């Protein structure tokens, strides 16, 4: 099946439904960022440590698969030159809306996180990549392209799913039961037919191994310099036992 087209359509629907990750930041958030009082998340509840970021003023920043009017506008208000890439036109429209509303300099580009060929090598000082690589089956391309377009000394801040999240039966978890059902790496295509997936309208997800996530960044050339975990903030049963999200800071040394 056409995975990217299916997931793109799913996110267009999420914008119409006002999914939390499609709702732009408010004017007050932007004003605080202009006064150097800001934070962003790349997972769910925990803000990225401020010390993970370079001085933003004048820096070239790529918000990778990061539409929705959240991370990009905040970083632009803090002084960065921001480019937001996403495969959802409606998500990018959220960033454009905030930029116009709050008079920010921010650009958007429609595209896939696995193909950054529109950007020259060593174009960016910082890449911010919130939880999104669960929507592509091969994340090696994401790490390789991120490494290519970063300048030497550049930083990649990423959020992604802890693969343990994908082990359990979804329906039983909603009933308060954790029962292992799936194997890792996970693909919904292994458990549902294409017809069922298309009919559901739900985005097709892939649960990548920790080796693909962490060693994948190292293999691409990065040095891992920061790590933390996050939960759904108590909204999921699994939160009582472990964290479902991971964030890393990776540096391109050469």
Secondary structure, DSSP 8 states (H G I E B T S, - for coil): --HHHHHHHHHHHHHHTT-GGGS---HHHHHHHHTT-----SSSSS---GGGS---TT-EEEEET--SSSHHHHHHHTT-EEEEEES-HHHHHHHHHHHHHTT--EEEEE--TT--TTS-TT-EEEEEE-S-GGGSS--HHHHHHHHHHEEEEEEEEEEEE-GGGGGB-HHHHHTT---B---SSEEGGGTS-HHHHHHH-----EE--HIIIIIHHHHHT-EEEEEEEE--TT-SGGGGT---EEEEEEE---
